[in-house]
Amino acid sequence: MTGEREAPPLRRRGERMRQAVLAATVDLLTSQGLAATTVAAVARAAGVHETSVYRRWKTRENLVFDALATHSDTALPDPDTGDVHMDLSLLFTALARYLATPVGAALLHLGTVRGENDLEEGRRSYWNARLERGEALVRRGIERGELPAGTDPHLLVEAITGPLLARVLLTGEPLEDTLVPRLVDLILDGARA
């Protein structure tokens, strides 16, 4: 024993507590990985009681996905330029850049961990909500007449997302700046054909 005592948790509540816990979760995910991001470690890093974290999020998985969702929602734009090509290019360029960050790497790691049933529902919910942002851009393009009425927004967004994830996860090739606009061109040309 070195004689050092851990400081007592701060008395944070409400939104201040939530923000401190979410920030600590993202910091731990990026610096130490998923395995080290326990509720106890997050509570210590945020300066709150562990029971406060469990009371609000119930499970570590709920906490992790809330932290990642909150972080990525602020990092990714919701463009509405009046041009579906520009909107999709802006969103997916931001996503490509986000995936290249430590937080994006942690998110991708979570997306590839299989066999942890506790993560499955959170993973599905997280990605469905993120893909819905792209689908909304496609629906606006359909409403403006830029895309045919029969265009499947979900499939179109998956067609853009798939190659980005393949580059990052499978090949490790760089996500050069011209990749996203070229992908958007390719997919939109196919949708209009």
FENKANOR-V559163 format. One record per run of one state. SS is the DSSP state (H for helix, E for strand, L for the rest). FROM is the first residue (numbers start at 0). LEN is the number of residues. Records with the same first field share a line. If there is no record, write none. Layout:
SS->FROM-LEN + FROM-LEN
This chain:
L->0-13 + 32-6 + 46-3 + 57-2 + 75-8 + 99-2 + 112-4 + 143-9 + 171-5 + 192-1
H->13-19 + 38-8 + 49-8 + 59-16 + 83-16 + 101-11 + 116-27 + 152-19 + 176-16
